Amino acid sequence: MADSVTSLTSVEAIDVTPVQKPRQLFLEVLYDWITTVDHKKIGLMYIAYSLVFLIVGGIEAIIMRIQLAVPHGTFVSPQVFNRMFTLHGTTMVFFVGMPILFGFGNYLVPLMIGARDMAFPRLNAFSFWISALGGILLYYSFIGGVGLYGAGSAPDVGWFAYAPLTAKVFSPGHSTDYWTLSILLSGIGSIGTALNIVTTIICMRCPGMKLNRMPLLSWLYLVTSSMVFIAISPLTAAQIMLLLDRYIGSHFFDTQAGGSAVLWMHFFWIFGHPEVYILVLPAFAFANEIIPVFSRKAVFGYPAMVAASVGIGFISMSVWAHHMFAVGMGAGANVFFVFSTMIISVPTGIKIFNWLATIWGGKIRFASPMLFSVGFLFQFLIAGLTGIMLSVAPFDWQLTGSYFVVAHFHYVLVGAILFMIFAAFYYWYPKVTGRMMSERLGKWHFWLMVIGFHMTFDFMHIPGLLGMPRRIYTYEPGRGWEIWNLIVSIGAIVQAVATLIFVYNLIHSYYKGEVAGNDPWDAWTLEWSTASPPPVYNFATTPVVHSRRPLWDIKHPEDPDWNYE
Amino acid sequence: MFIHSPSYFAQSSTSIFSPAATPSHWIFTLSMFVLSITGLIFLIVAGLLTYALIRYRHRNLLTYNEPTQIYGSNQIELAWTVIPALIVVMLFLTTSRVILATQDAKKPADAVDVVVVGHQFWWEFRYPKLGIVTANELHVPVSDPAHPTPTYLEMSSADLDHSFWVPRLAGKMDLIPNRVNTMWIDPETAGLYLGQCAQYCGVQHAKMLLRVYADSPKDFAAWVAQQQKPAVEDPTVAEGREVFLHNACVNCHTVSGTMANGRFGPDLTHVASRDTIASGAVENNAYNLKKWIDNPDSLKPGALMPPMHLNDHDLNAITAYLTTLH
């Protein structure tokens, strides 16, 4: 892949040989990373940190699946199981999903808009470290949850921590406080990063890059980051109210003193539903970059893609109570939230169809990034369709709180988002490290992941339809759930193996991978015009762009893009 | 995904595909409608995607001429905005009908009323009009379509959020402290319907199981009559009764006609008439009962009843007493 066949006249001189740096002492390297304000290093730290937690969260998932593989399982005690699903959910959402997507955003957004760094480099470093402290605090609860000697304690209130289970009377000790504080801190970090990304995109674009010429990735990060302000703030408020309840005797959520459990639900889901889109829009962003390059076509309907993304951002703010159809809100509220939830499928559908049209008539190269993107397309389609089922409130009365829901949102979070994160790794790894990831291992990773994923989450819908609620540490035999749970557990282990292959590939390719060159995929956006890895300030001279695909214009001077915009 | 027909899934005792009451029938019909629409959309879109991926596959990663660049088409994009929007409107109208029919249904005068109270980790059922209190096993009459006698459940919670879910009878309804929710069920055939708590409520959420017995009108009347009787005064178990009354049991449990009137735990007036104990966790027999009283954690770790620390003699006596409370 190193020497792509179409000749490239880059905006900068190409130097393919990796730079030989003088060997540094370990402590010097460490000091460099800890004190860095370079958006690329911070991005990489976010990603590395998320990968560690991905493995931790994965281990928790495997523990749960071993327990549930057979009825009346005794692998772990009920309380340990409850801690596992609480930590798994919290870890995966707050310490894997958010940071990994912010990591990619941090790394890519300035490069793709032709900026030399983020708008506020030091805020950027602060945001990372405060988020990292959040993750550390969550796991510190193992030691600190019931006093310093309470080793083995951890929050067991579930990732959405419904009131009043989190009240002091039902959740003594400090593990719930660690949960609250860890989310508070990571939320502050998220808001900092979001602010930074929005400012960077608005203010730091290179000359010629009008808003309607930005790569779609920047557009989606703009929408996502704007949503973070609106979504994280109520969560932070709710966490503070919860701490007040627990420590100074206020009664927001304390039902024994007249507080409201439903109030917490509203607060939580006003955060929680937009959160799904905060996570999935960056996945769309990667798809918008990768699918066109590997189909060799411009993305179909750029304006519609932007409009759909902004539309999703807005509508997603008005759908939260579809998590509460069984709460007894009354017919009127249910009808409203049915409508707002269903209507979001229209902009989402536009995206799927536009990707389809992008592929149509292209020349599709099935390299690893594209394989994962294709997996994403199919899986996201199914996730969207089961989402429509859940938006039908009466159907939801059966499905909510069951394994069907667990299967549905893992289709979104793993089938769509994680697959696109993997695609992004394979796609941008050569830019970041200067070396290609192994395609052979990539194919192993992809196929095992697809098999494992479908074994796990296709079959997980079924026990849900057969009446299996979520968050149960064991279940009764004879309800038709056994066989499906066994298959699901085996699938989870296959996924774990696939992920380990991926991690091995990451490390192995760093040392042994083929040298990539600046533009191994023959792509069109600005990050491929710099050296791999990019120098500290990204661009030696500020690039000037005239269209949405600046590198296309250079490669095809006879037919530049700006004629069509 | 749905390779098997619903009839296959209907064999499970908790399947949403074998509805046995009006609300669950409505949900089932609506679900099949939604499943067919989404299934059709899946087939079309996945089919087009598969076709495109095969048709436009380019094997050689290194050599290609750039294909014709197409930047968009307003007509096509308008079409795939408007058509899904129309599908949404249709789905929305259908859904709203079922929501309104279920949630705004008029309560008939001769409906059976039950107050359901969720507890960590068991169910309390009170029949205010009949003067019955029981736990974990709900008895309701079968509702004859010609003369419907639906059961109206008024639900609340004593401690945490819980959710009442018997898939074959109706969807879920949450039980939330400081709040009263209602739902109704009208089982059409006699039998046992299984369900369980569907909202995470702490350590033993998994074993907050639920059994609904739909009785024929005659059986239901007999059950009511038996439950309305005072607790049995069997002289042979008087010793066990004394043990019960002179231990902490009375703080949490009620046996009507005695000084035991605690409401924290299940009402034990007719405990022997139930098929299970510990909210469906185990069969109700002398062995399990004794084990439960001795150390509830051995059957249900995290259950809120403390171990009673009785000696063997007292344990046997109290077990004998409880097994006579029919």
Interface residues (C-beta under 8 A of the other chain):
Chain A: M1 S4 V5 S77 P78 Q79 N82 D156 G158 Y162 A163 P164 L165 F170 T255 Q256 G258 G259 S260 A261 V262 S295 R296 K297 A298 F300 G301 Y302 P303 A304 A326 V327 G328 G330 A331 N334 V335 V338 F339 M342 I343 S345 V346 G349 I350 I352 F353 N354 L356 A357 I359 W360 G361 G362 K363 I364 R365 F366 A367 V374 L377 F378 L381 I382 L385 T386 I388 M389 S391 V392 A393 P394 F395 D396 W397 Q398 L399 T400 G401 S402 D458 H461 I462 L465 L466 G467 M468 P469 R470 R471 I472 Y473 T474 Y475 E476 G478 R479 G480 W481 H556 D559 D561 Y564 E565
Chain B: M1 F9 Q11 S12 S13 T14 S15 I16 F17 S24 W26 I27 L30 S31 V34 L35 T38 I41 F42 V45 A46 L48 L49 A52 L53 Y56 R57 H58 L61 L62 T63 Y64 N65 E66 P67 T68 Q69 I70 Y71 G72 S73 I76 E77 W80 T81 P84 A85 V88 L91 F92 T95 S96 V98 I99 L100 T102 Q103 D104 D159 L160 D161 S163 W165 P167 A170 G171 K172 M173 D174 I176 P177 N178 R179 N181 T182 L194 G195 Q196 C197 A198 Q199 Y200 C201 G202 V203 Q204 H205 A206 K207 L209 P301 G302
